[in-house]
């Protein structure tokens, strides 16, 4: 993702992002989505990430 490009426009005069994202490859869109997801999780939950609970079945009784 190119973060060096910066365009300043007046509020209400900005273009729709839809055309831009449609022109990007599937892999590029998925990478951007993963970046957004990771940033959100860091903001919401802090730096520690992982499973909240671990379940284990110790004995299975059929019948």
Beta strands, then each sheet from edge to edge (+ up, - down):
end
